[in-house]
């Protein structure tokens, strides 16, 4: 197999530019640090709360637009069994960041938290609140692994480049500038990466639409030509599953440290809200090229291309449809810009996950539980070591696990089912206590796990109504993830309220229903 030299050079140039910007931003961060009177680890985590509105909007958008986002959107539009109506990612991004901006950004930034886990530790105590650290950190690591694996696959299709080599190089570049400059480096490199994504993909779109093998996407939207119409349709039987996916993407996209890191680093409360709302439009707009590329793929007669037949869907290569379209429907000098866009999208999210994971561990676990008296220098070392460890773990998963997407999907489910209702409670329900919190977390996790997971051949212990068997596994079409989330929310509030009632002294002692005297309630 011969490596595409021009593509490899283009990709290398992209990485060198991003690395150079990251090093420049690290130097700028050190200058700011000299005049910063606050905590040095917090400077690395949230840039001293000095992220301005323009930089904040761009880094929020870039963080959201990952390799999995642009690849997955194109795949869902292309798939004959899905189509545009099942491709909820672009417009759910709009709703997700809107809700985050209006209902969560203001409260979190006003309290001057450092990470998303701070309100939990203030309300329930450091050790009890560490329960939510588990799904939060798992989600970040699997997210990094998923998008690194996506880049490896893309590089193999576009450049005939070794998948493992692409994954390792991308992870190392992202890790280096994250180690050097913290959030400052991540934010400034996000600007460059966003430019690559925007211009790279939009430049490819006209060439794909005008290719001789492509039927007009206006015709194939509603008429079956090469496959089913790419608009798709929702069978009434599956409306519950569609609602489940929709709410998971909208509400489950909020409780992520990568998002709140931008919110908490904003220079003001107003800017925190603006960057979220503006980022909502940016993330939605950035999904449009992927939608068009997916529709082009569904409108292509692959026999008229060098790809040949059968189609990518019939070859079980639908997940690689975006790089396939760029390679076989674009001129070579244009397609190499597309791989630059995908590589930039991967790193714009990978670096955010690395910093988010290390921030939560250093601030919420090491500093508050393991070593409360640790010096600033020690904390900075721990933060850098954590970035290194998370990079290694994500890279290993990307290299050796074939079910990365499935692992990420499951971790995203846990974030939605476990973290979202608890974030709502800790910010908006004054009566919640440790009893309700622990019970709610366990209830949500248990209901999600017992719902089964076909990707891992994990059978459903609870078979909700309306489902069916496929390959001896029960497929749920009832919105059981949302049901689990609501049960977690209800159990948290109900048992917290019960814990506030006036109980006989023996029950108070036995069940520890009272709050610790040292734990004050958070004011809204």
N, C-alpha and C positions, 0 to 999 in steps of 0.2 A: 504494500500500500504506500503510495507516494503522498507526502505531506504537501498541502497547498501552501507554497512558500509565501505568496503575496498575502494570503489571509493570516498566516502565522506572524508575518512582519507587522501587519495592521494591528493584530491583537496585542503584540508585544509593545508597540508604540502607545497604544491605549493604556496599558498597564504602567508604562514608564511615566506617562503624563500624570496619571492619577497618583502615583507614588511621589512624584515631584511636588504636586500640590499638597499632598499630605505632609511632606517634610516641611514645606513652607509654612503650612498652618501650625505645625508643631512649634516652629520657632516663634511664630506670632503668639501662640499660647503661652510660651515661656516669658515673653515680654509682659503680657497681661498679668501673669502670675506674680511678677515682681511687685506690682502695685496692688495686688489683691490682698485684702486684709482678712479674708475668711479662711475656711478650712481647705487645705491643698487637695486632699482627695475629692472633695466636692467640686473643686475647680475642674478636675479631670472628668468627673461624672456629669456635671451639668454646666460646665463652662462658666462658672461664677455667676450664673443667671444673666449673662450678657449677650445672648443670642438675639439679634435684631429681627425685625418683622420680615424683611425680604429673605434673609438667610434662613430664618425659621420656616417660612413657607416652602422654600426649595428643598430643604433637608427633610421636611415632613413628607412631601410628595415623593422624593427619591426613595425614602425608606419604604413607602407603601408599594412602589412599583418595582417589584422584584422579578427575578428570572422566572420564578414559578407563576407569578401573576401574568406576565405577557405570554409565556408559553401555554399556561393552562387556559387562558381566555381563548387563544386561537384554537386549541384542541377542542374545547367544548362547543364552539361555533361549528367546527368542521364535522364533528361526530354525527352520523345519521340518527343515532339514538338519543341525541341531545338537542343541539341547535341553539339559536340565540336566546330563546325563552328560558332555557336552563342555564345560560351563561350569566349568572347573577353578579359576578365579581365587579365589573366596572361601575354599575350604578348602585350596588350596595356599598361601595367605597364612599360614594357621595353621602348616603344616609348615615353610615357609620361615623365618619368624621364630623358630620353635622351634629349628630347626637353627642359625640364626644366633646365638641366645642361648646355646645349650649349647656350641657348638664354636668360635665365632669371636669373640663379644663379649668374653669373658674374656681371651683372648690379646691381642687388639688393645688393649683398655683397660689391661691390666697393663703393656704396653710404653710407654704414654703417647704413642702416635702422634698426629699432628695430622690426617693424612689417610690414606685407604686405600692410597695409593701409597708411604707411608713404608717399610714393610717391604721392598718391592721395591728401593727405592733403597739401603737399608742392605745388602742382600744382593748385589745385582748392580752397584751403582754408579749414579750419578745419570743418566748419559746412556743407558746400556743399558736401564735400567728405564723410561725414557720411552716405550718401545714400548707399554706397557699404558695410558699416558695417552691414546692415540689412541682406542681403543674406549670408554674411560671417558667422555671428554669428548663424543664423538659421541652416545653413549647419552643423556647428560644434556640436550644441546641438542635432539635429536629428540624426547625425552620431553616437554620444555617445549612444543615446537611442536605436538605431537600433541594435548596437552590444551587448548592455546589454540585450536586449530582446532575441537576438540570443542565448546568454549564458543561459538564463533562460529556453528556450525551450530545449537546449541541455542537461542541467542538469536533466530536467524532464525525457527525454528519456533514458539517460545513467545511472542515479543514482537513479531514482524514487524520486528525491529530489524536494522539493517545489520550483516552479519557482521564486516566489517573494523573497524567502529567498536568493537564489543564486544571483539574481539581486542586492539586497540591500547590501549583503556582498561584492560582487565584486566592486560595486561603492564606498563603504566606504574604502576599502583597497587602491584603486587607488587614492581616494581623500586624504587620510592621508599622503602618501609619496609625493604626489604632493604639498601639503601644507607645508610639512617640508623642502623640498629641491629644489623646482622649477625645472628647466630644468636639473640640475645635477642629481637629483633623478630619474627623468623620463628617462634620457638617460641611466643611469647605470642599472636600472631595465629592460629596453628594451633589454639589452644584455642577461639577464637571461631568459626573456620571449621568445626571439628568439630561444634560445637553447631548451626550452621546446617544442616550435612549431616544430622545425626541427626534433629533435630526436623522439618526440612523434608520429608525423604523419608518418614519414618514417618507424618507427618500426612496425606500424600497417599495412602498405601496403602489405608486403609479406603474412601475415596471411589471408588477405582478398582475394588476388589473388589465393591462394592455397586452399581455402575452397572448400569442395566437391560439394557445391551447385552452384558454379560459373563456367560457360562456359568460355573457353579461350577468353580473350578480343580481341585477334587478329581476331578471327572468328566473334564475335559480332560487331566488328567495321564496317564491310561491309555487314553482313548477318543478316537478321531478325531471331532471335531465340526466346527470351522471350519477346522482344519488338523491335521497330525499331532500326536500327544500331545507335550506340552511336556517330559515327562521325557526323551524321546529314547531312543536305543539305540546301542550300539557294535557295528558289524558286525565280525565276527572278522577280516575282511580288513584293517581299519584299526586294529587293536589296537596295532600298532607306532607309528603316528602319534600315537595317543592317549597312549601311554607317553612319546613324545618331547615332546609338549606339556606333559605333567604334570611331567616332570623339568626342563624348561626353566623353567617357572614356579616350581618349588620351589627348585632350586639356582641358577638364573640370576637370581633375585631377591636373592641375598645380596651379590654384589660390586658394590654401588652406593655411591658416596660419600654420597648423601643419607641412607642408612641408617646408615653408620658414623659420620657426623657426629654423630648423636644418641648413639651408643654412646660415642664418644670424648669427648663433652661431659659425660657423666654424672659426678656428684660422687664416685662410687666404682665399683669393679669389680662389686660385688654389684648396685648399681643399674643398671649397664649390662646385666646379664643379665636383671634383672627387667623393665626397660622393653621389652626385646625380646620376652620371653615374654608379658607382659601385652598388648603391642601386637599380638601374634599373634591373641589372642582379640578384641581391639577391631576389627582389620581384617576378621576373618571375620564378626563380627556386623554390621558396617556394610555388608556385601554382601547381607544378607538382604532389605532393601527392594527392591533392584534385581532379585533373583531373583523376588520376588512380582510386581513390575511386569512383568517379562518373561513370567511365566506368565499374567498377566491379558491381556496383548497377544495371546497365543496363544489365549485363550479368548473373544475379542471378535468379535462380528458387526459388522464395520465399516460395513455398510449401515445399521445402526440409529444411527449417529453422524453428525455433520456432516462427518466425514472422507470418508465414502462408500466406494465401491469403485473399482478393485480395492484389495486390502489393501496395507499398507505394504511387505510382503515382495515382492508382485508389482510394486509401483512402484519397487523397488530402493531403498527407504528404511528398511531394517531397522536400519541403523546409527543412525538417529534415533528409534528406537522409544520410548525413555524420554521425551524431550520431547513426542513425539506423544501418548503415553498421558496425560501430565500435562495437556496442552492439551485433548484431546477427551473425556477420561473424568472429569475433575475440574472442580468449580466454578471460575470464574476467580479468586476470592479465595484459593483453595487452591493453584491451579497456580502462582501467582506466588511462593509460598513455595518451591515445587519448583525454580524457576529460581534462587532465592537459594541453595539447597542445591548445585546444580550449579556455580554461580559460585564458591562457597566452596571446593568440592572442587578446582576448577581452580587457584585461587590457592594453596591449601595445598600443592600439589605444585610449582607453578611457582616459588614463592619458594625452595623447598628446592633445586631444580635450579640456580637462578641462583647461590645461595650455594655449592653444592657445586662447580660448574664454576669459579667464581672462586677458591675455596680451593685446588683442585688446581693451577690454573695459577700462582697467586701463590706458593704454598709450594713446590711440587715442580718447577716449570719456571723461573719467574723468579728465585726466591730461591736455589735450589740449582744452577742451571745458567747462567742468563743474567747475574744480578747477585748473586753471593754476598755482597758487602759492602753491599748496599742497606740504607738506614736503615729504621726502623720506619715513619716518616712516608711514605717513598717506597713501601713495600709496601702501606700502606693506600690510597694513591692508585691503585696498580696494581690492587688488589682491586676498588675502586669502578669503575675503567675497564673491567675485565673483566666485571663485572656488567652494565654498560651495553652492552658489545659482545655478550655472550651474549643479552641481552634483544632487541637489534636483530636478531640472526641468527635466533633462535627465532620472532620476530614475522614476519619476512620469509618464513620457511618456512611458517608457518601461513597467511599471506595468499596466497602465490603458488604453493604446491605442492599438487597434488591427491592425492599419494600419501604424505602424512605418516604415516598408520598403517603403510603398508608400510615406510617408512624406519625408523620406530621398531621395527617387528617385526624388521627385519634387524639393527639395532644391538643389540637385546635378544639376538638369536641370537649375535652376536659376543661380548657380555658373558658369556654362558653357555659358549660354546665356547672362548674365549680367556682370559677373566679368572678364571673359577671354578677351573679346574684349576691355574692359576698361584698363586692365593691359597691353595689347599690345600697346594701344594708349599712355598711360602715360609714357611708357618706350621708345617707338620707333617713335612716331609722335610728333615732336616739336610744331606743330601749335595748338594742342588741347587746348580748353578752357572750361570754366564752361558751356557755352551755349551748346556746342556739347556734353559734358559729361552728363549733366542732360537729354538732349533729347535722347541720345543714351541709357542710362539706362532705361528710361521709355518706349522707343520703344521696346527694347528687352523683358522687363517684360510683356508688353501688348501683344506682339505677342505670347509669350509662353503661357500666361494664356488663350488667345482666341483660342489656339490650342486644348484646352480641356484636361481632365485627367480622363480616365475610372476608375482608382482606387478609385476615390472619386465621381464617377457618375457625373462628371462635364462636361456638353455637350460642344462640339466644336462650337464656334461662327464662326470660319473660317474653312470651309471644303476644305482642299487641295485636288488636283486631285489624283485619284487612291485609295482612301480609301473605306471602306465598313462599313455597319451597323452590329453591334453585340449586341444583347439584347437591342435594341433601341438606342444604342450609336454609334456615328461615330468613327471608328478606323482609325487613320492617319497612312499611310504607306509612305507618302511623307516625306523627311527629314526636317520636319518643325522646329525642334529645331536648326539645323544648319542654316536654312534660317533665323530664328529669330536672331541668333548670328551675322550673316553676315549683316543683316539690322541694328543691333545695332552698329556694327563697321562702316558701311558706313555713317550712320546718324551722328555719333560722329565726323568723319573726315570732312564730307561735311559741317555741320553747324559750325564747328570750323573754317574752311577755310572761310566760308561766314562771320563769325564774325571778321575775320582779315582784310576784305576788307575795303576800305575807304568809310565810309557811311556818309551821311549828319549828322550834329550834332544832329538834333532832333531824328534821329533813334538810334544813339549811346546812347543818354540819355534814350530813351524809352525802349530799349532792353538790356541795360547794356552789350554791346558787348566787352568792353575793360576789360583787366585784372586789378586786384588790383595792385597798385604800389608796395605794400609790398610783392607780390607773385612773386618770381623770377622763371625763367624757369629752370628746372632741366637739367643739362648738362649730356650728354651721355658719 
